[in-house]
Amino acid sequence: MERRLYIETYGCQMNVADSELMQGLLDRAGYTRVERADEADVILVNTCAIREHAEQRIYGRLGELTRHKLRRPGVVLGVAGCMAQHLRAKLIERVPQLDLVVGPDGYRHLPELIDEAREEPTLAVRLSRVETYGDLVPARADGVRAWVSIMRGCDKFCTFCIVPYVRGRERSLPVGDVLRQVEHAAAEGFREIVFLGQTVNAYRDGDVDFAELLARANRVEGIVRIRFTSPHPSDMSDRAIEALAACEKVPPHVHLPLQSGSNSVLERMRRTYTMEEYTALVGRIRRAVPGVALSTDIIVGFPGETAEDFEATRVAMRRIGFESAFVFKYSPRSGARSAEWPETVDEEEKTRRITLLIEEQKGTSLLKNQADIGSIAQVLVEGPTRRNPLEWFGKSAHFKTTVFPHRGESVGDLIPVRVASATPHALLGEGVRAASFAATEDATV
Protein backbone atom coordinates (compact mmCIF):
# COMPACT_ATOMS: atom_id res chain seq x y z
CA MET A 1 0.00 0.00 0.00
CA GLU A 2 1.29 3.45 -0.94
CA ARG A 3 1.96 5.70 2.06
CA ARG A 4 2.49 9.21 0.73
CA LEU A 5 1.73 12.03 3.15
CA TYR A 6 0.90 15.69 2.65
CA ILE A 7 0.39 18.04 5.64
CA GLU A 8 -0.92 21.59 5.32
CA THR A 9 -0.61 23.84 8.38
CA TYR A 10 -2.61 26.88 9.49
CA GLY A 11 -2.34 29.01 12.60
CA CYS A 12 0.34 29.69 15.18
CA GLN A 13 3.85 28.37 15.77
CA MET A 14 2.42 25.68 18.05
CA ASN A 15 0.52 24.31 15.07
CA VAL A 16 3.75 24.33 13.05
CA ALA A 17 5.45 22.39 15.84
CA ASP A 18 2.55 19.93 15.97
CA SER A 19 2.77 19.37 12.21
CA GLU A 20 6.47 18.59 12.59
CA LEU A 21 5.56 16.19 15.39
CA MET A 22 2.99 14.41 13.20
CA GLN A 23 5.42 14.31 10.30
CA GLY A 24 8.13 12.71 12.42
CA LEU A 25 5.72 10.13 13.81
CA LEU A 26 4.42 9.18 10.35
CA ASP A 27 7.94 9.16 8.86
CA ARG A 28 8.80 6.41 11.33
CA ALA A 29 5.58 4.57 10.39
CA GLY A 30 6.78 4.34 6.78
CA TYR A 31 5.13 7.35 5.19
CA THR A 32 6.89 9.34 2.50
CA ARG A 33 6.52 13.11 2.44
CA VAL A 34 5.23 14.76 -0.72
CA GLU A 35 4.97 18.46 -1.52
CA ARG A 36 1.58 18.47 -3.27
CA ALA A 37 -1.83 17.24 -2.19
CA ASP A 38 -2.48 15.61 -5.57
CA GLU A 39 0.52 13.30 -4.99
CA ALA A 40 -0.65 12.10 -1.55
CA ASP A 41 -2.56 9.10 -0.28
CA VAL A 42 -3.10 10.83 3.08
CA ILE A 43 -3.91 14.55 3.27
CA LEU A 44 -3.92 16.17 6.71
CA VAL A 45 -4.94 19.77 7.35
CA ASN A 46 -3.66 21.02 10.72
CA THR A 47 -6.00 23.78 11.80
CA CYS A 48 -6.47 26.82 14.01
CA ALA A 49 -9.72 27.79 15.71
CA ILE A 50 -8.74 30.97 17.51
CA ARG A 51 -10.64 33.30 15.14
CA GLU A 52 -13.76 32.72 13.08
CA HIS A 53 -12.03 33.88 9.89
CA ALA A 54 -9.53 31.01 10.25
CA GLU A 55 -12.36 28.48 10.44
CA GLN A 56 -14.06 29.82 7.33
CA ARG A 57 -10.75 29.70 5.48
CA ILE A 58 -10.30 26.04 6.46
CA TYR A 59 -13.79 25.13 5.26
CA GLY A 60 -12.99 26.70 1.90
CA ARG A 61 -9.71 24.81 1.67
CA LEU A 62 -11.36 21.50 2.59
CA GLY A 63 -13.85 22.09 -0.21
CA GLU A 64 -10.92 22.36 -2.62
CA LEU A 65 -9.19 19.26 -1.25
CA THR A 66 -12.23 17.02 -1.55
CA ARG A 67 -11.68 16.90 -5.30
CA HIS A 68 -8.74 14.57 -4.65
CA LYS A 69 -11.09 12.07 -3.00
CA LEU A 70 -13.53 12.35 -5.88
CA ARG A 71 -10.74 11.47 -8.32
CA ARG A 72 -9.08 8.90 -6.06
CA PRO A 73 -11.56 7.46 -3.53
CA GLY A 74 -8.79 5.71 -1.59
CA VAL A 75 -7.28 9.01 -0.41
CA VAL A 76 -7.64 9.64 3.33
CA LEU A 77 -8.60 13.26 4.05
CA GLY A 78 -8.21 14.38 7.66
CA VAL A 79 -8.43 17.47 9.85
CA ALA A 80 -6.18 17.83 12.88
CA GLY A 81 -5.63 20.50 15.50
CA CYS A 82 -7.73 23.06 17.32
CA MET A 83 -10.58 23.26 14.81
CA ALA A 84 -10.90 19.48 14.88
CA GLN A 85 -11.16 19.57 18.68
CA HIS A 86 -13.57 22.53 18.66
CA LEU A 87 -16.07 21.33 16.05
CA ARG A 88 -15.62 17.53 16.32
CA ALA A 89 -18.40 15.60 14.58
CA LYS A 90 -19.82 18.80 13.08
CA LEU A 91 -16.85 18.80 10.70
CA ILE A 92 -17.82 15.47 9.21
CA GLU A 93 -21.45 16.61 8.96
CA ARG A 94 -20.42 19.73 7.03
CA VAL A 95 -17.68 18.05 4.98
CA PRO A 96 -18.95 14.46 4.49
CA GLN A 97 -15.84 13.56 2.47
CA LEU A 98 -13.73 13.80 5.64
CA ASP A 99 -12.32 10.50 6.87
CA LEU A 100 -10.50 11.59 10.02
CA VAL A 101 -10.90 14.26 12.71
CA VAL A 102 -8.12 14.21 15.32
CA GLY A 103 -7.55 16.67 18.14
CA PRO A 104 -4.23 17.94 19.54
CA ASP A 105 -3.94 15.07 22.05
CA GLY A 106 -4.55 12.27 19.54
CA TYR A 107 -1.41 12.46 17.41
CA ARG A 108 0.47 9.61 19.12
CA HIS A 109 -1.98 7.15 17.54
CA LEU A 110 -2.08 8.69 14.06
CA PRO A 111 -0.80 5.61 12.17
CA GLU A 112 -3.58 3.46 13.66
CA LEU A 113 -6.19 6.21 13.26
CA ILE A 114 -5.34 6.59 9.56
CA ASP A 115 -5.74 2.83 9.09
CA GLU A 116 -9.15 2.99 10.80
CA ALA A 117 -10.15 5.97 8.66
CA ARG A 118 -9.58 3.93 5.51
CA GLU A 119 -12.53 1.79 6.61
CA GLU A 120 -14.90 4.32 8.19
CA PRO A 121 -14.94 7.97 9.36
CA THR A 122 -12.88 8.21 12.54
CA LEU A 123 -13.10 10.73 15.38
CA ALA A 124 -10.31 11.06 18.00
CA VAL A 125 -10.84 14.18 20.09
CA ARG A 126 -10.41 13.12 23.69
CA LEU A 127 -8.28 15.59 25.64
CA SER A 128 -5.54 14.36 27.97
CA ARG A 129 -4.19 15.76 31.21
CA VAL A 130 -0.84 13.98 30.77
CA GLU A 131 0.06 13.84 27.06
CA THR A 132 3.09 15.99 26.22
CA TYR A 133 4.71 14.08 23.29
CA GLY A 134 8.00 14.80 25.03
CA ASP A 135 9.49 11.47 23.96
CA LEU A 136 8.68 11.91 20.24
CA VAL A 137 11.16 13.38 17.75
CA PRO A 138 9.67 15.89 15.29
CA ALA A 139 10.68 16.11 11.63
CA ARG A 140 11.57 19.78 11.42
CA ALA A 141 11.53 21.86 8.26
CA ASP A 142 14.83 23.26 7.01
CA GLY A 143 15.87 26.63 8.36
CA VAL A 144 17.71 28.22 11.25
CA ARG A 145 14.88 28.08 13.80
CA ALA A 146 13.59 25.01 15.67
CA TRP A 147 10.26 25.12 17.48
CA VAL A 148 10.26 23.24 20.79
CA SER A 149 6.95 22.90 22.65
CA ILE A 150 7.79 22.91 26.36
CA MET A 151 4.21 22.82 27.59
CA ARG A 152 0.74 22.15 26.26
CA GLY A 153 -2.68 23.50 27.15
CA CYS A 154 -3.62 26.47 29.31
CA ASP A 155 -5.18 27.11 32.74
CA LYS A 156 -5.84 30.84 32.37
CA PHE A 157 -9.35 30.75 30.81
CA CYS A 158 -9.25 34.28 29.37
CA THR A 159 -12.84 35.07 28.47
CA PHE A 160 -12.09 35.65 24.76
CA CYS A 161 -10.13 32.41 24.27
CA ILE A 162 -11.02 28.76 23.67
CA VAL A 163 -7.51 27.31 23.97
CA PRO A 164 -8.16 25.54 27.31
CA TYR A 165 -11.15 23.84 25.68
CA VAL A 166 -9.36 22.74 22.52
CA ARG A 167 -5.83 22.07 23.85
CA GLY A 168 -6.68 20.99 27.37
CA ARG A 169 -5.24 21.93 30.73
CA GLU A 170 -1.70 23.12 31.29
CA ARG A 171 1.07 20.51 31.58
CA SER A 172 4.83 20.85 31.15
CA LEU A 173 7.20 18.47 29.39
CA PRO A 174 9.83 16.78 31.57
CA VAL A 175 12.96 18.92 31.56
CA GLY A 176 15.03 16.01 30.27
CA ASP A 177 12.78 15.67 27.22
CA VAL A 178 13.02 19.41 26.52
CA LEU A 179 16.80 19.44 26.71
CA ARG A 180 17.05 16.32 24.53
CA GLN A 181 14.98 18.13 21.90
CA VAL A 182 17.26 21.17 22.13
CA GLU A 183 20.35 18.97 21.76
CA HIS A 184 18.78 17.09 18.86
CA ALA A 185 17.94 20.36 17.08
CA ALA A 186 21.51 21.58 17.60
CA ALA A 187 22.86 18.32 16.17
CA GLU A 188 20.64 18.81 13.11
CA GLY A 189 22.22 22.24 12.54
CA PHE A 190 19.53 24.54 13.88
CA ARG A 191 20.94 27.71 15.36
CA GLU A 192 17.96 29.17 17.17
CA ILE A 193 15.51 27.51 19.56
CA VAL A 194 12.03 28.89 20.18
CA PHE A 195 10.32 27.55 23.28
CA LEU A 196 6.56 27.35 22.78
CA GLY A 197 3.66 27.34 25.20
CA GLN A 198 0.36 29.11 25.57
CA THR A 199 1.76 30.52 28.82
CA VAL A 200 5.33 29.51 28.19
CA ASN A 201 6.82 31.18 31.27
CA ALA A 202 4.53 29.14 33.55
CA TYR A 203 6.71 26.10 32.74
CA ARG A 204 7.49 23.88 35.72
CA ASP A 205 8.82 20.35 36.06
CA GLY A 206 9.29 19.63 39.75
CA ASP A 207 11.87 22.13 41.02
CA VAL A 208 12.74 23.30 37.49
CA ASP A 209 10.91 26.49 36.59
CA PHE A 210 11.13 28.56 33.40
CA ALA A 211 14.19 30.47 34.63
CA GLU A 212 16.09 27.25 35.35
CA LEU A 213 15.07 25.79 31.99
CA LEU A 214 16.52 28.85 30.21
CA ALA A 215 19.74 28.50 32.20
CA ARG A 216 20.11 24.81 31.28
CA ALA A 217 19.27 25.36 27.60
CA ASN A 218 21.78 28.20 27.56
CA ARG A 219 24.55 25.63 28.10
CA VAL A 220 23.71 23.54 25.02
CA GLU A 221 26.49 23.87 22.45
CA GLY A 222 25.65 24.78 18.86
CA ILE A 223 22.64 26.94 19.71
CA VAL A 224 23.30 30.68 19.44
CA ARG A 225 19.85 32.04 20.34
CA ILE A 226 16.98 30.97 22.60
CA ARG A 227 13.62 32.69 22.21
CA PHE A 228 10.19 31.94 23.65
CA THR A 229 6.53 32.72 23.00
CA SER A 230 4.10 33.60 24.40
CA PRO A 231 4.65 34.51 28.03
CA HIS A 232 1.81 35.66 30.26
CA PRO A 233 2.52 38.85 32.23
CA SER A 234 1.25 37.27 35.47
CA ASP A 235 3.81 34.46 35.17
CA MET A 236 6.84 36.67 34.52
CA SER A 237 8.63 36.15 37.82
CA ASP A 238 11.69 38.01 39.06
CA ARG A 239 13.65 34.76 38.59
CA ALA A 240 12.60 34.66 34.93
CA ILE A 241 13.63 38.28 34.44
CA GLU A 242 17.00 37.54 36.04
CA ALA A 243 17.45 34.64 33.61
CA LEU A 244 16.69 36.91 30.65
CA ALA A 245 19.53 39.13 31.79
CA ALA A 246 21.98 36.36 32.73
CA CYS A 247 21.63 33.96 29.76
CA GLU A 248 23.78 35.29 26.92
CA LYS A 249 21.92 33.20 24.33
CA VAL A 250 18.56 34.77 25.22
CA PRO A 251 18.35 37.89 23.02
CA PRO A 252 17.03 41.21 24.35
CA HIS A 253 13.51 40.78 22.98
CA VAL A 254 10.32 39.88 24.84
CA HIS A 255 6.87 39.42 23.34
CA LEU A 256 4.55 40.43 26.18
CA PRO A 257 0.82 40.35 25.30
CA LEU A 258 -1.10 43.31 26.76
CA GLN A 259 -4.50 42.89 24.99
CA SER A 260 -5.91 46.18 26.35
CA GLY A 261 -4.75 49.29 28.17
CA SER A 262 -8.00 49.57 30.14
CA ASN A 263 -8.31 47.95 33.56
CA SER A 264 -12.04 47.41 33.15
CA VAL A 265 -11.49 45.58 29.86
CA LEU A 266 -8.59 43.57 31.29
CA GLU A 267 -10.85 42.50 34.15
CA ARG A 268 -13.62 41.41 31.76
CA MET A 269 -10.99 39.55 29.72
CA ARG A 270 -9.87 37.83 32.95
CA ARG A 271 -6.25 38.70 32.25
CA THR A 272 -5.33 38.61 35.99
CA TYR A 273 -3.22 41.80 35.93
CA THR A 274 -3.90 45.52 35.89
CA MET A 275 -2.41 48.15 33.64
CA GLU A 276 -0.37 49.38 36.60
CA GLU A 277 1.03 45.90 37.23
CA TYR A 278 1.85 45.45 33.54
CA THR A 279 3.63 48.83 33.44
CA ALA A 280 5.64 47.94 36.56
CA LEU A 281 6.61 44.63 34.94
CA VAL A 282 7.82 46.45 31.82
CA GLY A 283 9.94 48.66 34.08
CA ARG A 284 11.53 45.66 35.80
CA ILE A 285 12.34 44.01 32.47
CA ARG A 286 13.85 47.19 31.07
CA ARG A 287 15.99 47.75 34.14
CA ALA A 288 17.28 44.16 34.04
CA VAL A 289 17.80 44.05 30.25
CA PRO A 290 18.80 47.53 29.02
CA GLY A 291 17.78 48.12 25.41
CA VAL A 292 15.28 45.26 25.40
CA ALA A 293 12.79 45.31 22.52
CA LEU A 294 9.16 44.68 23.47
CA SER A 295 6.35 43.51 21.22
CA THR A 296 2.75 42.81 22.14
CA ASP A 297 -0.75 41.65 21.20
CA ILE A 298 -3.81 43.93 21.29
CA ILE A 299 -7.52 43.20 20.82
CA VAL A 300 -9.89 46.03 19.82
CA GLY A 301 -13.67 46.00 20.08
CA PHE A 302 -13.97 43.62 23.03
CA PRO A 303 -17.55 43.54 24.42
CA GLY A 304 -18.06 46.57 26.61
CA GLU A 305 -15.00 48.44 25.29
CA THR A 306 -15.93 52.13 25.42
CA ALA A 307 -14.31 55.03 23.62
CA GLU A 308 -12.52 55.79 26.89
CA ASP A 309 -11.25 52.20 27.15
CA PHE A 310 -9.91 52.37 23.61
CA GLU A 311 -8.24 55.70 24.33
CA ALA A 312 -6.55 54.08 27.36
CA THR A 313 -5.10 51.45 25.02
CA ARG A 314 -3.79 54.14 22.66
CA VAL A 315 -2.18 55.96 25.58
CA ALA A 316 -0.64 52.74 26.93
CA MET A 317 0.88 51.83 23.57
CA ARG A 318 2.39 55.28 23.16
CA ARG A 319 3.71 55.37 26.72
CA ILE A 320 5.29 51.90 26.65
CA GLY A 321 6.66 52.24 23.11
CA PHE A 322 6.51 48.73 21.65
CA GLU A 323 8.85 47.79 18.83
CA SER A 324 5.92 46.06 17.13
CA ALA A 325 2.37 44.95 17.86
CA PHE A 326 -0.09 42.41 16.51
CA VAL A 327 -3.49 44.09 16.58
CA PHE A 328 -6.69 42.07 16.12
CA LYS A 329 -10.38 42.80 15.94
CA TYR A 330 -12.34 40.96 18.58
CA SER A 331 -14.34 38.08 17.19
CA PRO A 332 -16.56 35.88 19.38
CA ARG A 333 -15.63 32.22 19.54
CA SER A 334 -18.26 29.66 20.41
CA GLY A 335 -17.33 28.10 23.72
CA ALA A 336 -15.49 31.13 25.09
CA ARG A 337 -17.14 33.02 27.93
CA SER A 338 -17.31 36.31 26.02
CA ALA A 339 -19.27 34.68 23.20
CA GLU A 340 -22.27 34.77 25.55
CA TRP A 341 -22.03 38.54 25.89
CA PRO A 342 -23.60 41.04 23.47
CA GLU A 343 -21.19 42.82 21.17
CA THR A 344 -21.15 46.55 21.86
CA VAL A 345 -18.73 47.73 19.15
CA ASP A 346 -19.94 47.47 15.57
CA GLU A 347 -17.75 46.34 12.69
CA GLU A 348 -17.26 49.84 11.31
CA GLU A 349 -15.99 51.10 14.67
CA LYS A 350 -13.74 48.06 15.11
CA THR A 351 -12.23 48.82 11.71
CA ARG A 352 -11.69 52.47 12.66
CA ARG A 353 -10.02 51.52 15.93
CA ILE A 354 -7.75 48.83 14.51
CA THR A 355 -6.71 51.09 11.61
CA LEU A 356 -5.82 53.89 14.02
CA LEU A 357 -3.74 51.62 16.26
CA ILE A 358 -1.91 50.06 13.32
CA GLU A 359 -1.03 53.44 11.86
CA GLU A 360 0.13 54.79 15.21
CA GLN A 361 2.21 51.67 15.86
CA LYS A 362 3.73 51.97 12.40
CA GLY A 363 4.94 55.43 13.36
CA THR A 364 6.37 54.15 16.64
CA SER A 365 8.06 51.22 14.91
CA LEU A 366 9.63 53.55 12.35
CA LEU A 367 11.08 55.78 15.07
CA LYS A 368 12.40 52.75 16.95
CA ASN A 369 14.01 51.33 13.82
CA GLN A 370 15.46 54.67 12.75
CA ALA A 371 17.17 54.88 16.14
CA ASP A 372 19.20 51.82 15.04
CA ILE A 373 20.67 53.60 12.00
CA GLY A 374 24.44 53.65 12.26
CA SER A 375 24.55 50.75 14.72
CA ILE A 376 25.80 47.21 14.10
CA ALA A 377 23.09 44.55 14.20
CA GLN A 378 24.06 40.94 14.87
CA VAL A 379 21.98 39.08 12.28
CA LEU A 380 21.20 35.38 12.13
CA VAL A 381 21.11 34.73 8.38
CA GLU A 382 17.97 33.05 7.00
CA GLY A 383 18.36 33.34 3.21
CA PRO A 384 17.47 35.46 0.16
CA THR A 385 14.49 37.78 0.03
CA ARG A 386 11.82 36.98 -2.52
CA ARG A 387 12.24 40.37 -4.12
CA ASN A 388 15.94 40.13 -4.91
CA PRO A 389 18.12 37.00 -4.64
CA LEU A 390 21.17 39.24 -4.19
CA GLU A 391 19.68 40.67 -1.01
CA TRP A 392 19.45 38.34 1.96
CA PHE A 393 17.69 38.72 5.30
CA GLY A 394 17.74 37.51 8.86
CA LYS A 395 16.69 38.55 12.34
CA SER A 396 18.61 40.89 14.60
CA ALA A 397 18.94 40.21 18.31
CA HIS A 398 15.87 42.43 18.77
CA PHE A 399 13.98 40.14 16.36
CA LYS A 400 13.88 42.79 13.67
CA THR A 401 13.97 41.69 10.04
CA THR A 402 17.28 42.94 8.67
CA VAL A 403 18.10 43.01 4.94
CA PHE A 404 21.66 43.15 3.59
CA PRO A 405 23.54 42.59 0.30
CA HIS A 406 24.65 38.96 0.00
CA ARG A 407 28.44 38.63 0.00
CA GLY A 408 28.89 34.91 0.45
CA GLU A 409 27.17 34.40 3.80
CA SER A 410 25.50 31.04 4.47
CA VAL A 411 22.17 30.28 6.10
CA GLY A 412 22.76 30.02 9.85
CA ASP A 413 25.72 32.39 9.98
CA LEU A 414 25.67 35.07 12.66
CA ILE A 415 27.01 38.22 11.03
CA PRO A 416 27.37 41.94 11.81
CA VAL A 417 25.34 44.28 9.60
CA ARG A 418 25.71 48.05 9.73
CA VAL A 419 22.23 49.58 9.60
CA ALA A 420 22.03 52.31 6.94
CA SER A 421 18.29 52.99 6.83
CA ALA A 422 15.01 51.69 8.17
CA THR A 423 11.32 51.24 7.47
CA PRO A 424 8.56 50.51 10.01
CA HIS A 425 9.04 46.78 9.35
CA ALA A 426 12.75 46.28 8.74
CA LEU A 427 16.34 47.42 9.14
CA LEU A 428 18.27 47.86 5.89
CA GLY A 429 22.00 47.31 5.68
CA GLU A 430 24.42 49.36 3.61
CA GLY A 431 23.87 48.74 -0.09
CA VAL A 432 20.15 47.95 0.13
CA ARG A 433 17.91 50.29 -1.85
CA ALA A 434 15.59 51.61 0.82
CA ALA A 435 12.98 53.17 -1.48
CA SER A 436 12.34 50.06 -3.56
CA PHE A 437 12.34 47.81 -0.51
CA ALA A 438 9.87 50.00 1.37
CA ALA A 439 7.42 49.75 -1.52
CA THR A 440 7.34 45.95 -1.51
CA GLU A 441 8.57 44.87 1.92
CA ASP A 442 5.33 43.31 3.14
CA ALA A 443 5.60 40.67 0.41
CA THR A 444 9.32 40.05 0.49
CA VAL A 445 10.38 38.45 3.78
PyMOL commands that set and color helices and strands:
alter all, ss='L'
color gray80, all
select helices_A, chain A and resi 13-28+37-39+52-71+82-87+89-94+107-117+163-167+175-187+200-202+210-217+233-235+238-246+263-269+275-288+307-320+337-340+347-370+434-443
alter helices_A, ss='H'
color red, helices_A
select strands_A, chain A and resi 4-9+32-33+42-47+76-81+100-102+122-124+145-149+151-152+171-172+192-196+204-205+208-209+225-229+253-255+293-300+324-329+376-384+391-395+401-405+414-422+427-429
alter strands_A, ss='S'
color yellow, strands_A
deselect
rebuild
show_as cartoon
